[in-house]
Amino acid sequence: MSLASHYAISPQYTDTPTKFLLAGYIELRSLEQLANQKHTPNDTAIADLTKHMVAILDCLLRWRYQPMCRSRNWENTIKSERNSISRKILLQIDLVKIVLNPDWQATVWRQAITAVKQETGIAELPKNCPWTMEQILDRDWVPEVR
């Protein structure tokens, strides 16, 4: 099941916070406050979300393509960045629309592979993200080495 269908976004946002809460993507907080939020994310919020997602993807790419270099630091960064995204979504539920946007997903993927290529010298990385958004945001998931 896709993130978009699993976390169907209603105009009132009454179901989405609950689904994210139950899925473990956000922690318990006033769902009434979330349900009343109806503002569009500003450029700063989107840029911040993008920064956190690129950091996750960067570490996941390194995890997958540099298994001999895996470190606790990568694990901690992945965990920390996932938590940051969860907090941001909790504070501004409209960011879910951004996370589910295929154009945004492609943009953060390109930024991540560009950074990893420059920093590691790995030449062959997938043009398109091989992982689902559910996997990327799953607190316990990391890619397998083939």
C-alpha positions as CSV (number, residue, x, y, z in Angstrom):
1,M,0.0,0.0,0.0
2,S,1.4,3.4,-0.9
3,L,2.0,6.2,1.5
4,A,-0.5,8.3,-0.5
5,S,-3.3,5.8,-0.2
6,H,-2.5,4.7,3.3
7,Y,-2.3,8.3,4.5
8,A,-5.2,9.7,2.5
9,I,-5.3,13.4,3.0
10,S,-8.7,14.8,3.6
11,P,-9.4,18.5,3.3
12,Q,-10.0,18.7,7.0
13,Y,-6.9,16.7,7.9
14,T,-8.8,14.9,10.6
15,D,-7.7,11.4,9.6
16,T,-4.1,12.1,8.6
17,P,-2.6,13.0,12.0
18,T,-4.2,10.0,13.6
19,K,-2.8,7.7,10.9
20,F,0.6,9.2,11.2
21,L,0.4,8.8,15.0
22,L,-0.7,5.2,14.8
23,A,2.0,4.4,12.2
24,G,4.6,5.8,14.6
25,Y,5.7,8.7,12.3
26,I,4.6,11.3,14.8
27,E,4.4,11.3,18.6
28,L,1.3,11.9,20.6
29,R,0.3,15.5,20.7
30,S,-2.9,17.5,20.5
31,L,-4.7,16.1,17.5
32,E,-7.3,18.9,17.8
33,Q,-4.5,21.4,17.2
34,L,-3.4,19.5,14.1
35,A,-6.9,19.2,12.7
36,N,-7.3,23.0,12.9
37,Q,-4.2,23.8,10.9
38,K,-5.0,24.9,7.4
39,H,-2.1,26.9,6.1
40,T,0.3,26.2,3.3
41,P,3.9,25.4,4.0
42,N,6.2,28.3,3.4
43,D,9.5,28.2,1.5
44,T,11.5,27.9,4.7
45,A,9.5,24.9,5.9
46,I,9.9,23.2,2.6
47,A,13.6,23.9,2.4
48,D,14.1,22.6,5.9
49,L,12.1,19.4,5.1
50,T,14.2,19.0,1.9
51,K,17.4,19.3,3.9
52,H,16.3,16.6,6.3
53,M,15.2,14.2,3.6
54,V,18.4,14.7,1.6
55,A,20.4,13.9,4.7
56,I,18.4,10.6,5.2
57,L,18.8,9.6,1.6
58,D,22.5,10.5,1.7
59,C,23.0,8.1,4.6
60,L,20.8,5.4,3.1
61,L,22.8,5.5,-0.1
62,R,26.0,5.3,1.7
63,W,24.6,2.4,3.8
64,R,23.6,0.6,0.7
65,Y,26.7,1.3,-1.5
66,Q,29.4,1.5,1.1
67,P,28.7,-1.4,3.5
68,M,32.2,-1.7,4.7
69,C,32.1,1.9,5.9
70,R,28.9,1.7,7.9
71,S,29.0,3.6,11.1
72,R,27.0,4.3,14.2
73,N,27.0,7.9,13.0
74,W,25.1,7.0,9.9
75,E,22.5,5.2,12.0
76,N,22.2,8.1,14.4
77,T,21.8,10.6,11.5
78,I,19.1,8.5,9.8
79,K,17.2,8.2,13.1
80,S,17.6,11.9,13.9
81,E,16.6,13.1,10.5
82,R,13.5,10.8,10.5
83,N,12.5,12.2,13.9
84,S,13.0,15.8,12.6
85,I,10.7,15.1,9.6
86,S,8.1,13.6,12.0
87,R,8.2,16.7,14.2
88,K,7.9,19.0,11.3
89,I,4.9,17.1,9.9
90,L,3.4,17.2,13.4
91,L,3.8,20.9,13.6
92,Q,2.6,21.6,10.0
93,I,0.5,18.7,8.7
94,D,0.4,20.3,5.2
95,L,4.0,19.2,4.8
96,V,2.6,15.7,4.1
97,K,1.5,17.0,0.7
98,I,5.1,17.9,0.0
99,V,6.4,14.5,1.1
100,L,3.9,12.8,-1.2
101,N,4.7,15.0,-4.2
102,P,6.6,13.0,-6.9
103,D,8.3,16.1,-8.2
104,W,9.7,16.9,-4.7
105,Q,10.7,13.3,-4.2
106,A,12.6,13.4,-7.5
107,T,14.3,16.7,-6.5
108,V,15.5,15.4,-3.1
109,W,16.7,12.2,-4.8
110,R,18.8,14.1,-7.3
111,Q,20.3,16.3,-4.6
112,A,21.2,13.2,-2.5
113,I,22.8,11.3,-5.3
114,T,24.7,14.4,-6.4
115,A,26.1,14.9,-2.9
116,V,27.0,11.2,-2.5
117,K,28.8,11.1,-5.9
118,Q,30.8,14.2,-5.0
119,E,31.7,13.1,-1.5
120,T,32.4,9.4,-2.2
121,G,33.3,9.1,-5.9
122,I,30.7,6.4,-6.4
123,A,29.8,6.7,-10.1
124,E,26.9,4.3,-10.5
125,L,23.9,5.3,-8.5
126,P,20.2,4.7,-9.5
127,K,18.7,7.5,-11.5
128,N,15.4,7.0,-9.7
129,C,14.9,6.3,-6.0
130,P,14.6,2.5,-5.6
131,W,12.9,2.9,-2.2
132,T,9.3,3.8,-1.2
133,M,8.6,6.8,1.0
134,E,7.3,4.2,3.5
135,Q,10.7,2.6,3.6
136,I,12.6,5.9,3.8
137,L,10.5,7.1,6.7
138,D,10.3,3.7,8.5
139,R,12.1,4.0,11.8
140,D,13.6,0.5,11.5
141,W,14.3,0.2,7.8
142,V,17.7,0.3,6.1
143,P,18.5,-0.9,2.6
144,E,19.9,-4.4,2.0
145,V,23.2,-4.9,0.3
146,R,22.9,-6.9,-2.9
